[in-house]
Amino acid sequence: MRANPHFQKLPAGYLFPEIGRRVRAYAAAHPEAKVIRLGIGDVTEPLAPAIIGAMHAAVDEMAARETFKGYGPEQGYDFLVEAIREHDYTRRGIEVAADEIFVSDGSKCDSGNLQELFAADAVIAVTDPVYPVYVDSNVMAGRTGAPGADGRFPGLVYLPATAANGFCPPPPETTDARGVDVVYLCSPNNPTGAVMTREQLTAWVAWAKQHDALIVFDAAYEAYIQDDALPRSIFEIPGAREVAVEMRSFSKRAGFTGVRCGFLVVPKDLRATGAGGERVSLNAMWSRRHTTKFNGASYVVQRGAAAVYTPDGLAQTGAQIAFYMENARILREGLARAGFTVYGGQHAPYIWLETPKGTTSWQFFDGLLDKAHLVGTPGSGFGPQGEGYFRLSAFNSRANVDEAVARIAKVFA
Amino acid sequence: MRANPHFQKLPAGYLFPEIGRRVRAYAAAHPEAKVIRLGIGDVTEPLAPAIIGAMHAAVDEMAARETFKGYGPEQGYDFLVEAIREHDYTRRGIEVAADEIFVSDGSKCDSGNLQELFAADAVIAVTDPVYPVYVDSNVMAGRTGAPGADGRFPGLVYLPATAANGFCPPPPETTDARGVDVVYLCSPNNPTGAVMTREQLTAWVAWAKQHDALIVFDAAYEAYIQDDALPRSIFEIPGAREVAVEMRSFSKRAGFTGVRCGFLVVPKDLRATGAGGERVSLNAMWSRRHTTKFNGASYVVQRGAAAVYTPDGLAQTGAQIAFYMENARILREGLARAGFTVYGGQHAPYIWLETPKGTTSWQFFDGLLDKAHLVGTPGSGFGPQGEGYFRLSAFNSRANVDEAVARIAKVFA
């Protein structure tokens, strides 16, 4: 069989498995070390009682013939779609129809699958640093060349996210745009923790309209926004329905990293250009993709996700987010006291810190693991511009966060 | 944005949504009709008590910080992978390693995603009739032209599955092979209910070796095989590890159509040809695809799937399968008594019947719905060679199956 040749362009390992490998090797060689993991952005608090109750009830439904659920609608059950629509959109004055919401088993899958709607030669723009799935899924689909010595893939348009632009790069100038078809934007941002303002997002929507480009807006961390003036949805921006899709996830909002549920909003106003220049509906295309290659998220999981929107669910998951954000504050302030320049952590569960001068991201990773027994994520794992930075996650127990800050204070005193 | 042009080659609706639409329209116009659904192959028995217990226990684990599970291994938890390996393979004398098993959220997803490993111009062979996902996912990826008047997609190699060959077409002759890269084989077959013998499968493995082709073996219905002499896994055939991947599902085996779990076996012996003629490992490629675009099946679901392999789980799910197979016997015999020529239903939950002379599959569908208030699946929905056939599923209550047979006897008397 002739294989897809583009997989060979990807470097050896996905970032997190590589981190796992190094941590396991270190732990095996130093069994006495109490390693604290602030690397992979994985939640640590248990599921909220409202969610647990709903999942038990759903399991019981599956035990009786009268209430058993087989194949559900691929797009998600009405009870969940309507809860999403009402709470996340209608109540905020945002127009989203039920058949524009596609429930999935998580945003990683949606991120990876969405590129199937793009032409094979579509030009993709990403921020740098960036969540690796946006890049890797387009590399696998053949939209890039093999990476250069700088780690960049020819054919991708990179938008440097730097301290100078607050890690929120503006739209590329017309002359630089190279006919960009798609841009991936993540706000609040993974990995930098930066959040886009209404003005910044408005500029992107205007740019996308002008250039007939698609914005893939990843709002997986919207629940961490602390300031109501900041946009939680790109559809708060007038005109965004014509140029954007939006990804949301229950992973970080409600502790679903091991439960698996997210959703993608694809407005029916959104059009792309077909082979003959005709305008095609991305909603219809995604619906076709979703019904052909996916069979719906687990019923028990969807019942759990719907419980997030109950009064108890909202209160309980809100308290978890407040807990993680207090962790973020403790980390931020502890790092700053230890002399680090830190970003993020105010509307996102990630702290983005500058590594000491002359220390690469991976060197800092190895040093922090060895000296402080702390695991973080090397910034260079998110792209060349992430070199010289390091991500710490606020997902952990308070005791571990306090201990991490104490170790940092000691090691970097 | 320039869109993937190949989606436009697909006809309007995926088969089952179209059936749903017609049934809803009929039910709305005839609210008094008691419609019995034997169309979509969806289970009706509730989950077995062993599975229910395991899922409740898993939900409880998610409620406590000490036992909470966040991101799991993308490939599946060891407890499930080892249960699969031991029960489905090792105990049957089949060599499969743990890192050759990839747990997923179901075979529909695996069927749709697997083609990402193939070259863009790989030549795909399918039986006709066939499970639509094999075809549609390759159409979307641009491996075909637009369909002709006969519904066939230029570029695909169709292998007619007819009464004459027992609905198990042999490998194409060398001169007809057109350099086939991949063939999809499903046994026990959806939709025909046919099952391949050891000799037939051995011939396919030999052909694949000779032509350096990949066999995608879909064994989603293996639990319905009643004769131990028939192969349940392609890896029972010597040499298959070098030419085949195998899909398995808990959907029909344990009632997981709404729970969502399956797995794909990709042997490490399997090689394909890269762009430069080098040999590449499909196991490594699938591992990369799985870790990059998927985040593991839900923990609660994986615990439920593992319970299928406990003594209670095996006994309880075995009893369900026996129940459905008794339904199949009742349907088969009732249809035969009513004068129909019937196939399948002996090692599969599907009956494949010939529609009366001069009646198309969709005409028979509409007539059966109107006269007997029974829903089946038109054979032509599975491919041009399915015209003149009709699929009935054995998934229903005994009362409904008895009633269906009584209505058929009356209508076709």
Contacts between the chains, C-beta under 8 A, distances in Angstrom:
chain1	res1	chain2	res2	distance
A	1	B	118	6.7
A	1	B	119	8.0
A	1	B	122	6.6
A	1	B	181	4.4
A	1	B	182	5.7
A	1	B	212	6.7
A	1	B	213	6.0
A	1	B	214	4.0
A	1	B	272	4.4
A	1	B	273	6.7
A	1	B	282	8.0
A	2	B	118	7.2
A	2	B	119	3.9
A	2	B	121	7.4
A	2	B	122	5.3
A	2	B	181	5.4
A	2	B	272	6.7
A	2	B	273	5.2
A	3	B	117	6.1
A	3	B	118	6.9
A	3	B	119	6.0
A	3	B	272	3.8
A	3	B	273	6.3
A	3	B	274	5.7
A	3	B	280	5.2
A	3	B	282	7.1
A	3	B	285	6.6
A	4	B	116	6.4
A	4	B	117	5.6
A	4	B	118	6.0
A	4	B	119	5.7
A	4	B	120	7.2
A	4	B	285	7.4
A	5	B	119	6.8
A	5	B	274	5.7
A	5	B	275	3.5
A	7	B	117	7.5
A	7	B	280	7.7
A	7	B	285	5.0
A	7	B	288	6.0
A	7	B	289	7.6
A	8	B	274	6.2
A	8	B	275	7.6
A	8	B	280	6.9
A	10	B	288	6.5
A	10	B	292	8.0
A	14	B	288	7.4
A	14	B	291	5.0
A	14	B	292	5.7
A	17	B	291	6.2
A	40	B	71	6.7
A	42	B	70	4.0
A	42	B	71	4.9
A	43	B	70	5.4
A	44	B	65	7.2
A	44	B	68	7.2
A	44	B	70	7.0
A	45	B	65	6.9
A	45	B	68	7.4
A	46	B	62	6.2
A	46	B	63	5.3
A	46	B	64	5.5
A	46	B	65	5.2
A	46	B	68	4.4
A	47	B	62	4.6
A	47	B	63	6.0
A	47	B	68	7.2
A	49	B	63	7.2
A	52	B	59	6.0
A	52	B	60	7.6
A	52	B	62	6.6
A	52	B	63	4.5
A	55	B	59	4.7
A	55	B	62	7.6
A	55	B	300	6.9
A	56	B	56	6.2
A	56	B	59	5.5
A	59	B	52	6.0
A	59	B	55	4.7
A	59	B	56	5.5
A	59	B	59	6.5
A	59	B	300	8.0
A	60	B	52	7.6
A	62	B	46	6.2
A	62	B	47	4.6
A	62	B	52	6.7
A	62	B	55	7.7
A	62	B	258	7.3
A	62	B	259	7.1
A	63	B	46	5.3
A	63	B	47	6.0
A	63	B	49	7.2
A	63	B	52	4.5
A	64	B	46	5.5
A	65	B	44	7.2
A	65	B	45	6.8
A	65	B	46	5.2
A	65	B	397	7.6
A	68	B	44	7.2
A	68	B	45	7.4
A	68	B	46	4.4
A	68	B	47	7.2
A	68	B	255	7.7
A	68	B	258	7.8
A	69	B	258	4.2
A	70	B	42	4.0
A	70	B	43	5.4
A	70	B	44	7.0
A	70	B	255	7.7
A	70	B	257	4.2
A	70	B	258	5.0
A	71	B	40	6.6
A	71	B	42	4.9
A	71	B	257	4.7
A	71	B	258	6.3
A	72	B	258	5.6
A	105	B	105	5.4
A	105	B	260	7.6
A	105	B	295	7.7
A	105	B	297	8.0
A	105	B	298	7.5
A	106	B	295	5.2
A	108	B	293	6.8
A	108	B	294	6.8
A	108	B	295	4.6
A	109	B	293	6.2
A	109	B	294	6.0
A	109	B	295	7.0
A	111	B	293	7.7
A	112	B	292	6.4
A	112	B	293	3.0
A	112	B	294	7.4
A	113	B	293	6.8
A	116	B	4	6.4
A	116	B	140	6.6
A	116	B	141	7.9
A	117	B	3	6.1
A	117	B	4	5.6
A	117	B	7	7.5
A	118	B	1	6.8
A	118	B	2	7.2
A	118	B	3	6.8
A	118	B	4	6.0
A	119	B	1	8.0
A	119	B	2	3.9
A	119	B	3	6.0
A	119	B	4	5.7
A	119	B	5	6.8
A	120	B	4	7.2
A	120	B	120	7.5
A	120	B	142	6.9
A	121	B	2	7.4
A	122	B	1	6.6
A	122	B	2	5.3
A	132	B	292	7.7
A	133	B	292	6.2
A	133	B	293	6.9
A	136	B	292	4.9
A	137	B	292	6.6
A	137	B	293	6.0
A	140	B	116	6.6
A	140	B	288	7.9
A	140	B	289	7.1
A	140	B	292	7.3
A	141	B	116	7.9
A	142	B	120	6.9
A	181	B	1	4.4
A	181	B	2	5.4
A	182	B	1	5.8
A	212	B	1	6.7
A	213	B	1	6.0
A	214	B	1	4.0
A	255	B	68	7.7
A	255	B	70	7.7
A	257	B	70	4.2
A	257	B	71	4.8
A	257	B	295	7.5
A	258	B	62	7.3
A	258	B	68	7.8
A	258	B	69	4.2
A	258	B	70	5.0
A	258	B	71	6.3
A	258	B	72	5.6
A	258	B	296	7.5
A	258	B	298	7.1
A	258	B	299	4.4
A	259	B	62	7.1
A	259	B	298	5.5
A	259	B	299	6.9
A	259	B	300	7.0
A	260	B	105	7.6
A	260	B	295	6.5
A	260	B	296	7.3
A	260	B	297	7.2
A	260	B	298	4.6
A	272	B	1	4.4
A	272	B	2	6.7
A	272	B	3	3.8
A	273	B	1	6.8
A	273	B	2	5.2
A	273	B	3	6.3
A	274	B	3	5.8
A	274	B	5	5.7
A	274	B	8	6.2
A	275	B	5	3.5
A	275	B	8	7.6
A	280	B	3	5.2
A	280	B	7	7.7
A	280	B	8	6.9
A	282	B	3	7.1
A	285	B	3	6.7
A	285	B	4	7.4
A	285	B	7	5.1
A	288	B	7	6.0
A	288	B	10	6.5
A	288	B	14	7.3
A	288	B	140	8.0
A	289	B	7	7.7
A	289	B	140	7.1
A	291	B	14	5.0
A	291	B	17	6.2
A	292	B	10	8.0
A	292	B	14	5.7
A	292	B	112	6.4
A	292	B	132	7.7
A	292	B	133	6.3
A	292	B	136	4.9
A	292	B	137	6.7
A	292	B	140	7.3
A	293	B	108	6.8
A	293	B	109	6.2
A	293	B	111	7.7
A	293	B	112	3.0
A	293	B	113	6.8
A	293	B	133	6.9
A	293	B	137	6.1
A	294	B	108	6.8
A	294	B	109	6.0
A	294	B	112	7.5
A	295	B	105	7.7
A	295	B	106	5.2
A	295	B	108	4.6
A	295	B	109	7.0
A	295	B	257	7.5
A	295	B	260	6.4
A	296	B	258	7.5
A	296	B	260	7.2
A	297	B	105	8.0
A	297	B	260	7.2
A	298	B	105	7.4
A	298	B	258	7.1
A	298	B	259	5.6
A	298	B	260	4.6
A	298	B	298	5.4
A	298	B	300	7.7
A	298	B	301	5.4
A	299	B	258	4.4
A	299	B	259	6.9
A	300	B	55	6.9
A	300	B	59	7.9
A	300	B	259	7.0
A	300	B	298	7.7
A	300	B	300	6.2
A	300	B	301	7.5
A	301	B	298	5.5
A	301	B	300	7.5
A	301	B	301	7.7
A	397	B	65	7.7
